[in-house]
Amino acid sequence: MPILSFPACFLMALAELIVPELTEAQMQGDARKIMSTVKGLLKKGLGYSAAAALLIFIFSSKLGIGIYHSAEVGRFLRLLAPLIPVMYTDMLVDGCLKGLGQQMWNMGINILDAFLGVVLVWTLLPRGALTAYIVIIYFNECLNFTLSALRLRLILRPQEQETAEQR
């Protein structure tokens, strides 16, 4: 996981820096700025995360052997690399939600994610070992991203309508 998470440090910082900018735009009622900021951030973040996923996928064997002296680590990096765009984009969506005053919703999603993770690990891990763990990671990350993205979409819908009316 440290290898998968390392490239995200730049996006984590960006997700935190976007909070005051979105809050200010929301307080000013600047729907256009909110929409352009969120769309630009998500577009750039998705491009960055896709590039990171591709690089980790391609160099997974070399990373596993070079860092952990293990070809098996490389195999697991290759299995988890396709999840990187979901993980990284979720971080950005969470930052956008926080900037738009949705901290409680965001916290609720993260609590649900953690609770389901514990339940799934408790029930599936003894039967499925590492394969089950990878399935749990995919499930939880996709669920967290989906719920966060749906909430962001719901919050942005009025801004989209307002921006369309301004044109």
C-alpha positions as CSV (number, residue, x, y, z in Angstrom):
1,M,0.0,0.0,0.0
2,P,2.8,2.5,0.6
3,I,3.8,2.2,-3.1
4,L,0.3,2.7,-4.2
5,S,-0.2,5.7,-1.9
6,F,3.1,7.5,-2.4
7,P,2.1,9.3,-5.7
8,A,-1.1,10.4,-4.0
9,C,0.8,12.7,-1.6
10,F,0.6,15.5,-4.2
11,L,-3.1,15.0,-4.7
12,M,-3.7,14.9,-0.9
13,A,-2.1,18.3,-0.6
14,L,-4.2,19.6,-3.5
15,A,-7.4,18.2,-2.0
16,E,-6.6,20.1,1.2
17,L,-5.7,23.3,-0.6
18,I,-8.9,23.3,-2.6
19,V,-11.1,23.4,0.6
20,P,-10.7,27.2,1.3
21,E,-11.0,28.1,-2.4
22,L,-14.3,26.2,-2.8
23,T,-15.6,27.6,0.5
24,E,-14.9,31.1,-0.5
25,A,-16.6,30.6,-3.9
26,Q,-19.6,29.1,-2.2
27,M,-19.8,32.0,0.3
28,Q,-19.7,34.4,-2.6
29,G,-22.3,32.5,-4.5
30,D,-19.9,32.1,-7.5
31,A,-21.4,29.0,-9.1
32,R,-19.2,29.4,-12.2
33,K,-16.0,29.3,-10.1
34,I,-17.2,26.3,-8.1
35,M,-18.0,24.4,-11.3
36,S,-14.8,25.3,-13.1
37,T,-12.6,24.6,-10.0
38,V,-14.2,21.2,-9.4
39,K,-14.2,20.1,-13.0
40,G,-10.6,21.2,-13.6
41,L,-9.4,19.6,-10.4
42,L,-11.2,16.3,-11.2
43,K,-10.0,16.3,-14.8
44,K,-6.3,16.9,-13.8
45,G,-6.5,14.5,-10.9
46,L,-8.0,11.7,-13.1
47,G,-5.2,12.2,-15.6
48,Y,-2.5,12.2,-12.9
49,S,-4.0,9.1,-11.3
50,A,-4.3,7.3,-14.6
51,A,-0.6,8.0,-15.3
52,A,0.4,6.8,-11.8
53,A,-1.7,3.6,-12.2
54,L,-0.2,2.9,-15.6
55,L,3.4,3.5,-14.3
56,I,2.8,1.3,-11.3
57,F,1.2,-1.4,-13.4
58,I,4.0,-1.4,-15.9
59,F,6.8,-1.3,-13.4
60,S,5.1,-3.4,-10.7
61,S,7.6,-6.3,-10.9
62,K,10.6,-3.9,-10.7
63,L,9.1,-2.0,-7.8
64,G,8.3,-5.2,-5.9
65,I,11.8,-6.5,-6.3
66,G,13.6,-3.2,-6.0
67,I,11.8,-2.0,-2.8
68,Y,10.7,-5.2,-1.1
69,H,12.9,-7.8,-2.8
70,S,9.7,-9.7,-3.6
71,A,8.2,-10.7,-7.0
72,E,5.0,-11.4,-5.2
73,V,4.7,-7.8,-4.1
74,G,5.0,-6.9,-7.8
75,R,2.1,-9.2,-8.6
76,F,-0.1,-7.5,-5.9
77,L,0.9,-4.1,-7.2
78,R,-0.3,-5.1,-10.6
79,L,-3.6,-6.4,-9.2
80,L,-4.2,-3.2,-7.3
81,A,-2.9,-0.6,-9.8
82,P,-6.3,-0.4,-11.7
83,L,-7.8,0.8,-8.4
84,I,-5.5,3.9,-8.2
85,P,-7.7,6.2,-10.3
86,V,-10.6,5.4,-8.0
87,M,-8.6,5.9,-4.8
88,Y,-7.0,9.2,-5.9
89,T,-10.1,10.7,-7.4
90,D,-12.0,9.8,-4.2
91,M,-9.4,11.9,-2.3
92,L,-10.1,14.9,-4.5
93,V,-13.9,14.4,-4.3
94,D,-13.6,14.3,-0.5
95,G,-11.7,17.6,-0.6
96,C,-14.4,19.2,-2.8
97,L,-17.1,18.0,-0.5
98,K,-15.3,19.4,2.5
99,G,-14.9,22.7,0.7
100,L,-18.6,22.8,-0.1
101,G,-19.6,22.3,3.6
102,Q,-20.2,18.5,3.4
103,Q,-17.8,17.4,6.2
104,M,-20.5,15.5,8.1
105,W,-21.6,13.6,5.0
106,N,-18.0,12.9,4.2
107,M,-17.4,11.6,7.7
108,G,-20.5,9.4,7.5
109,I,-19.2,7.8,4.3
110,N,-15.8,7.1,5.9
111,I,-17.4,5.6,9.0
112,L,-19.6,3.4,6.8
113,D,-16.5,2.4,4.8
114,A,-14.5,1.6,7.9
115,F,-17.4,-0.4,9.5
116,L,-18.0,-2.4,6.3
117,G,-14.3,-3.0,6.0
118,V,-14.1,-4.5,9.5
119,V,-17.2,-6.6,8.9
120,L,-15.9,-7.9,5.6
121,V,-12.4,-8.6,6.9
122,W,-14.0,-10.4,9.9
123,T,-16.2,-12.6,7.7
124,L,-14.3,-13.0,4.4
125,L,-10.6,-13.0,5.3
126,P,-10.6,-16.3,7.2
127,R,-12.1,-18.0,4.2
128,G,-10.4,-16.2,1.3
129,A,-7.1,-15.0,2.7
130,L,-5.3,-12.5,0.5
131,T,-7.7,-12.8,-2.4
132,A,-10.6,-11.8,-0.1
133,Y,-8.6,-8.9,1.2
134,I,-8.0,-7.6,-2.3
135,V,-11.7,-8.0,-3.1
136,I,-12.6,-6.1,0.1
137,I,-10.2,-3.3,-0.8
138,Y,-11.8,-3.0,-4.3
139,F,-15.3,-3.1,-2.9
140,N,-14.7,-0.5,-0.1
141,E,-12.8,1.9,-2.4
142,C,-15.5,1.7,-5.1
143,L,-18.3,2.1,-2.6
144,N,-16.7,5.1,-0.9
145,F,-15.9,6.7,-4.2
146,T,-19.5,6.1,-5.6
147,L,-21.2,7.5,-2.5
148,S,-18.9,10.6,-2.4
149,A,-19.2,11.2,-6.1
150,L,-23.0,10.9,-6.0
151,R,-23.1,13.4,-3.1
152,L,-20.8,15.8,-4.9
153,R,-23.0,15.5,-8.0
154,L,-26.1,16.3,-5.9
155,I,-24.4,19.3,-4.4
156,L,-23.2,20.6,-7.8
157,R,-26.5,20.2,-9.5
158,P,-27.8,23.6,-8.4
159,Q,-24.5,25.2,-9.4
160,E,-24.8,23.7,-12.9
161,Q,-28.3,25.0,-13.3
162,E,-27.3,28.5,-12.1
163,T,-24.3,28.5,-14.4
164,A,-26.4,27.4,-17.4
165,E,-28.9,30.2,-16.6
166,Q,-26.1,32.7,-16.6
167,R,-25.0,31.8,-20.1
